Amino acid sequence: MKKSPPLQSMLMICFLIFSILACNLDLAGIGADAGLSSTQTLEAVSTMAAATLQAMNQGGDMDAGTGEEVSAEESAEVGAPPEVTPSPTVEIIHVTNPGDPSSTSYYIIDSSSAAYGPEQRTISDAFTLNRLERSLDADGMVYQPYLDIVRAELYISSPWVYLSIFLEEAPPADTAGWYAMEVDLDMDGRGNILVAASLPPDTTWTTNGVKVFKDANFDVGGAHPMQNDSPPQAGDGYETVLFDQGLGDDPDAAWVRIAPSHPDRVQLGFKYALLNSDGEFLWGAWTDEGLQEAGWFDYHDHFTHAEAGSPLTESSNYPLAAMDSMDNTCRWTYGFQPTEPLPGLCPLPTTPTPTPTATMTRTPTRTPTDPPPVTIQGRVFNDVNDNYMLDTGDTGFSGITVHLWRNSCGGSGHQTTSTGGSGWYNFTGLEPGTYCVKVYRSNLPFVTYGWYNTVPNTGLVDPTRSINLSTPGSSHNSAHFGFAEIIG
């Protein structure tokens, strides 16, 4: 016996056919001759549809030729949809992977919090400048040495870029942290590429857990790169995914491993082409077990200082809150020797550094075993809105002499430096200890009634700052001096 098509299709077809016939019969007068109105004809169609639905509810269909009920088993043979075959998993075929970085081209020394972490604090976090020292868990302020960067080394041998991130301790196997490199190709303070990887299982190169993000619309950093802008965040950060664990234009684009013989170091290896093989750029390292949101960069534009919290016990925003379990370095150059501060740049050295060779490498001026010096950095600025803090709209004073002494002002070890075009200054290569920094109001540009200082204190005296940097490699990056014009 010929089986019927699925009930739903038959029901719809029948209803449409009878509706058309009913209308045609009535319009032609045939319906009247038969003693049936169009209304009666449609009622008959409805009765047939109801009977068909009842048959369906009882588990059977109707034979197309005889009108007899067909069993549910017979109906299933005809009306059952074809089986769906799952889509095959895309097999990622790798052609090449990174080798071993043969030397160190450039490196960054970052502050260690090992001496302060057990005290549930750090000393060198600068939220307003996007310099984060937050290797503590907000839930209890527990120190996380496996997130605490102490050094980062960069080496490029085309087609590969290598970054080694040195940590205070080897990461535990169950950490969910990111180990990342951020690159600023046009050196304007806005990151352009973010290579981020989860902790790999061993010393074998793998693409598992590795992602590469790009900021295609140039809005990382908000209105003021490297300075915190009040939320809500204006841009969408790193909004484009170039590579996702082997998926992308190049399945071999980015890799990660634990450094052989060094369980406290995580290495990234990725294609130089991701940076357009650029010969000059700024770079820095990140760890992040807290937010891991590429679209929220820069993080300090996404939260207020109060929402983010602080690891500085002297801060009113202590302890950490939304922005915890992370660390980043200042940025350093690749391919050139800087002569003035750039956005996010590490403090400039006081002695010249050898110019990179044709292969873009240089020998570090200090060996990894040398105790790193400490640095002091800040800005001398015009407090335009007279609100006793450095913020949007304030401008820097260039060419202002800044004085520094060991221990107390006027003591030993006196040295000076001058502010750059944006008002930034820095002292680097300093031995650990206590320092006094001072700016004289008489060195500021001439105005009719003079200047009074608003940062770090208010008054008509020459402001000073006492800074204690007892840990080798530590830095103070917010030794600012603000001044407002006296209006007569």
C-alpha positions in Angstrom: 0.0 0.0 0.0 1.4 3.4 -0.9 2.1 5.5 2.2 1.1 9.1 2.7 3.6 11.9 3.0 4.0 13.5 6.5 0.6 14.5 8.0 1.5 18.2 8.4 2.2 18.6 4.7 -1.0 16.7 3.7 -3.1 18.7 6.1 -1.9 22.0 4.7 -2.3 21.0 1.1 -5.8 19.6 1.7 -6.9 22.7 3.5 -5.6 25.0 0.7 -7.2 22.9 -2.1 -10.6 22.7 -0.4 -10.6 26.4 0.4 -9.9 27.3 -3.2 -12.6 24.9 -4.5 -15.1 26.2 -2.0 -14.6 29.7 -3.1 -14.7 28.9 -6.8 -17.9 26.8 -6.4 -19.7 29.5 -4.6 -18.5 32.2 -7.0 -19.7 30.2 -10.0 -23.1 29.4 -8.6 -22.4 25.7 -8.5 -22.4 25.7 -4.7 -25.9 27.1 -4.7 -27.0 24.4 -7.2 -25.6 21.7 -5.0 -27.4 23.2 -2.0 -24.2 24.3 -0.3 -23.1 27.8 0.5 -19.4 28.7 0.6 -19.7 28.9 4.4 -21.0 25.3 4.5 -18.2 24.2 2.2 -15.6 25.7 4.4 -17.2 24.1 7.4 -16.9 20.8 5.7 -13.2 21.5 5.1 -12.7 22.3 8.8 -14.5 19.1 9.8 -12.1 17.1 7.7 -9.1 18.9 9.1 -10.3 18.2 12.7 -10.7 14.5 11.9 -7.2 14.4 10.5 -5.8 16.1 13.6 -7.6 13.6 15.8 -6.0 10.7 13.8 -2.6 12.3 14.3 -3.2 12.6 18.1 -4.0 8.9 18.2 -0.7 8.1 16.7 -1.6 7.4 13.1 -1.7 9.1 9.6 -4.2 8.7 6.8 -3.5 6.8 3.7 -3.5 9.1 0.7 -5.6 6.8 -1.5 -8.1 5.1 0.8 -8.4 7.5 3.7 -7.6 4.6 6.1 -5.5 5.2 9.2 -1.9 4.3 8.9 0.0 3.1 12.0 2.5 5.2 13.7 5.2 2.7 12.9 4.4 2.9 9.2 4.2 6.7 9.3 7.6 6.9 11.0 9.1 4.9 8.1 8.0 7.6 5.6 7.9 10.9 7.6 11.0 10.5 9.7 13.6 13.2 8.9 17.0 12.0 7.6 19.7 11.5 10.2 22.0 14.5 10.6 25.7 13.7 10.4 27.8 15.8 12.8 30.3 18.2 11.1 33.8 16.8 11.1 36.3 18.5 13.5 38.7 20.7 11.7 42.1 19.1 11.8 44.9 21.7 12.4 48.0 20.7 10.6 51.2 22.4 11.7 54.1 23.0 9.4 56.6 24.8 11.6 57.1 25.8 15.2 59.5 28.1 17.0 63.0 26.9 18.0 65.1 28.4 20.8 66.0 32.0 21.3 69.7 32.1 21.0 70.4 35.3 23.0 68.8 38.4 24.6 68.3 41.4 22.4 66.4 43.6 24.8 65.1 43.3 28.3 63.0 44.9 31.0 63.5 44.8 34.7 60.2 44.8 36.7 59.6 45.5 40.4 59.4 42.4 42.5 56.8 42.2 45.3 58.3 39.2 47.0 59.4 41.2 50.0 56.0 42.9 50.4 53.5 40.3 49.3 53.5 38.4 52.6 52.4 41.8 54.1 49.5 41.9 51.7 50.8 44.9 49.7 53.1 46.1 47.0 54.9 49.4 46.7 55.1 50.3 43.0 51.6 50.2 41.6 50.7 53.3 39.6 47.0 53.0 38.6 46.8 56.4 36.9 49.8 55.6 34.6 48.8 52.0 33.7 51.7 50.6 35.7 50.2 47.7 37.6 51.9 45.7 40.4 48.9 43.6 41.5 50.1 40.0 42.0 47.7 39.6 44.9 44.3 38.0 45.1 41.5 40.4 46.2 40.0 37.6 48.2 42.4 37.8 51.2 45.2 39.8 49.5 47.2 36.6 49.1 50.5 37.0 47.3 50.8 35.2 43.9 54.5 34.9 43.0 53.7 33.0 39.8 52.1 36.2 38.5 54.9 38.5 39.7 57.1 39.5 36.7 60.7 40.3 37.6 62.2 40.4 34.1 61.2 40.1 30.4 63.5 39.4 27.5 62.8 39.9 23.8 64.7 38.3 20.9 63.7 38.4 17.3 65.1 36.1 14.6 62.9 36.2 11.6 60.4 34.7 11.1 60.0 34.4 14.9 59.6 36.8 17.8 60.5 35.3 21.3 59.5 36.7 24.7 60.6 35.1 27.9 58.7 36.2 31.1 60.7 35.6 34.3 58.5 35.1 37.4 59.2 35.0 41.1 58.1 31.4 41.3 57.1 28.6 38.9 53.3 28.7 38.2 51.3 25.9 39.6 49.8 23.5 37.1 46.2 24.6 37.9 46.7 28.3 37.3 44.3 29.9 34.8 46.5 32.9 34.2 47.4 34.7 31.0 51.1 35.2 30.1 51.2 37.9 27.4 53.1 40.5 25.4 51.6 43.8 24.3 53.1 45.7 21.4 52.7 49.4 20.5 53.7 49.6 16.8 53.2 53.4 16.4 54.5 54.2 19.8 51.6 56.5 20.8 50.8 54.7 24.0 48.0 52.6 22.4 48.7 48.9 22.2 48.1 47.4 18.7 48.7 43.7 19.2 48.2 41.5 22.3 49.6 37.9 22.3 48.1 36.0 25.3 48.6 32.4 26.3 47.4 30.1 29.1 50.0 28.2 31.0 51.3 25.3 28.9 51.7 21.9 30.4 55.4 21.4 29.7 58.4 22.6 27.8 57.0 21.6 24.4 55.8 24.3 22.1 52.0 24.3 21.7 49.3 26.5 20.2 46.7 25.3 22.8 45.5 28.2 24.8 47.2 30.8 22.6 45.3 33.8 21.2 46.4 36.9 19.3 44.2 40.0 19.4 44.4 43.2 17.4 43.0 46.7 17.9 41.8 47.4 14.4 40.1 50.7 15.3 42.8 52.3 17.4 40.9 52.9 20.6 42.9 51.0 23.2 43.7 53.5 25.9 40.6 55.7 25.4 40.9 59.4 25.0 44.3 59.7 26.8 46.6 56.7 26.2 48.4 55.3 29.3 46.4 57.7 31.6 43.2 56.5 33.1 40.0 57.9 31.6 36.8 57.9 33.7 34.5 55.0 32.9 32.4 54.0 31.0 35.1 52.9 28.7 34.8 54.7 25.4 36.3 52.0 23.1 36.2 48.2 22.7 39.9 47.5 23.3 41.3 44.5 21.4 38.2 43.7 19.4 39.7 41.5 16.6 40.9 37.9 17.1 43.7 37.1 14.6 44.6 33.7 15.9 42.8 31.3 18.2 44.6 28.1 19.2 45.7 27.2 15.6 42.7 28.7 13.9 43.4 31.7 11.7 45.2 32.6 8.5 48.3 30.9 9.7 47.9 27.8 12.0 51.5 28.3 13.1 51.2 31.9 14.0 51.7 31.8 17.8 53.0 29.3 20.4 53.8 29.0 24.1 55.9 26.8 26.3 57.6 26.6 29.7 61.3 27.5 29.2 63.4 24.4 29.3 65.3 24.0 32.6 63.5 27.1 33.9 60.0 26.3 35.3 59.7 29.9 36.5 59.8 31.3 33.0 57.1 31.2 30.3 58.1 31.7 26.7 56.0 33.0 23.8 57.0 32.4 20.2 55.0 34.0 17.4 55.5 35.1 13.8 57.1 38.4 13.1 54.5 38.9 10.4 51.9 39.6 13.1 53.8 42.8 13.8 54.1 43.5 10.0 57.9 42.8 10.5 58.1 46.3 11.9 61.7 47.3 12.8 60.7 49.8 15.6 58.1 49.5 18.3 57.4 49.5 22.0 56.7 46.2 23.9 55.9 45.1 27.4 54.9 41.9 29.3 51.7 41.0 31.2 50.4 38.4 33.5 46.7 38.2 34.3 44.7 35.7 36.3 41.9 38.1 37.1 40.0 39.8 34.2 41.4 38.3 31.0 39.2 40.6 28.9 41.0 41.8 25.8 38.1 44.1 25.0 38.6 45.9 28.3 42.1 47.3 27.5 43.3 49.5 29.0 41.9 48.0 32.2 42.2 51.3 34.1 39.8 52.9 31.7 37.2 50.3 32.5 37.1 50.9 36.2 37.4 53.8 38.6 40.3 53.7 41.0 37.9 52.8 43.8 36.4 50.0 41.8 39.8 48.6 40.9 41.2 48.9 44.4 44.8 49.4 45.3 47.7 47.2 46.7 49.2 50.3 48.4 48.3 50.3 52.1 48.6 54.1 52.2 45.9 54.5 49.5 42.3 55.2 50.3 41.4 52.6 47.7 43.2 49.7 49.5 42.7 46.8 49.3 42.4 45.3 45.7 39.0 44.8 44.3 38.1 44.4 40.6 41.6 44.6 39.2 43.6 42.0 41.1 45.9 39.0 40.2 47.8 40.8 37.5 51.2 42.4 36.8 52.6 44.4 33.9 55.9 46.0 33.0 56.8 49.4 31.6 57.5 49.3 27.9 60.8 49.3 26.2 61.9 49.9 22.6 62.9 47.5 19.9 65.1 48.7 17.0 66.2 52.0 18.4 67.6 53.8 21.4 65.1 56.3 22.8 66.3 59.8 23.7 63.2 61.2 25.4 60.3 59.6 27.3 57.5 58.0 25.3 54.1 57.0 26.6 54.5 54.0 28.9 58.2 53.9 28.4 60.5 52.7 31.1 62.8 55.3 32.6 65.6 56.2 30.3 69.1 55.1 31.3 71.6 57.7 32.4 74.4 56.2 30.3 74.2 55.5 26.5 73.3 52.0 25.5 75.0 50.4 22.5 73.2 50.9 19.2 71.6 47.6 17.9 73.5 45.8 15.2 72.1 45.0 11.7 70.5 41.9 13.2 68.7 44.1 15.7 70.5 42.6 18.7 72.6 44.1 21.5 74.3 42.8 24.6 72.6 43.8 27.8 74.5 46.4 29.8 74.0 44.3 32.9 74.1 40.5 33.3 71.0 38.8 34.8 72.8 38.2 38.0 73.6 41.9 38.7 71.3 43.6 41.2 69.1 45.9 39.2 69.1 49.6 40.1 66.0 51.6 41.2 64.3 54.3 39.3 62.3 57.5 40.1 60.0 59.0 37.5 57.4 61.7 37.5 55.9 64.7 35.8 56.2 68.5 36.4 52.9 69.9 35.3 50.6 72.9 35.2 47.5 72.1 37.3 45.3 73.9 34.9 42.0 73.1 36.7 43.6 73.7 40.1 42.2 70.5 41.6 45.5 69.3 43.3 46.0 66.2 41.1 47.4 65.2 37.7 44.4 64.6 35.4 43.0 65.3 32.0 43.7 68.7 30.7 46.9 69.3 32.7 49.9 70.2 30.7 53.6 69.5 31.3 56.4 71.9 31.8 59.4 71.2 29.6 63.0 72.0 30.4 62.5 72.3 34.2 65.4 71.2 36.4 64.6 68.5 38.9 67.0 67.9 41.8 67.7 64.7 43.7 69.8 63.9 46.8 70.5 60.7 48.9 68.5 60.6 52.1 67.5 64.2 52.7 67.3 67.3 50.5 70.6 69.2 50.5 72.5 66.1 51.5 74.9 64.0 49.6 74.8 62.5 46.1 73.2 65.5 44.5 72.3 65.2 40.8 69.8 66.9 38.4 67.8 66.1 35.3 65.5 68.1 33.1 61.9 67.4 32.1 61.1 66.5 28.5 58.6 68.0 26.1 55.6 66.6 28.1 57.0 67.4 31.5 58.3 63.9 32.4 61.6 63.4 34.1 63.4 60.3 35.4 66.3 59.3 37.5 67.6 55.8 36.9 70.6 53.6 37.7 70.2 54.6 41.4 71.3 52.4 44.2 68.5 51.2 46.5 67.8 53.6 49.4 66.0 56.8 50.3 66.0 59.8 48.1 64.7 63.4 48.2 63.4 65.0 45.0 62.8 68.8 44.7 61.6 71.3 42.2 62.2 75.1 42.6 59.3 77.4 41.7 61.7 80.0 40.4 62.6 77.6 37.6 59.1 77.6 36.2 58.0 79.8 33.3 57.5 83.5 34.2 54.0 84.6 35.0 52.9 87.9 36.6 52.1 86.8 40.1 54.1 83.5 40.3 53.2 79.9 41.0 52.0 78.0 44.1 52.4 74.2 44.3 49.4 71.9 44.4 51.2 68.5 44.3 52.5 67.0 46.5 51.5 69.7 49.0 49.9 73.1 48.9 51.7 76.4 49.5 54.3 78.9 48.4 57.3 76.8 49.3 59.4 74.7 46.9 57.9 71.2 47.0 59.9 68.1 47.9 59.3 64.4 47.8 60.9 61.7 50.0 61.0 58.4 48.3 62.2 55.1 49.8 63.2 52.4 47.3 64.9 49.8 49.4 64.3 46.8 47.0 66.6 46.3 44.0 64.8 46.8 40.8 61.9 48.8 42.3 60.7 52.0 40.9 58.5 55.0 41.8 56.6 56.2 38.8 54.4 58.9 40.2 56.7 61.5 41.8 54.7 64.3 40.3 55.0 68.0 41.0 52.0 70.2 40.2 51.8 74.0 40.1 48.9 76.5 39.6 49.3 80.1 38.5 48.5 82.8 41.2 45.8 85.0 39.8 46.0 88.6 41.0 
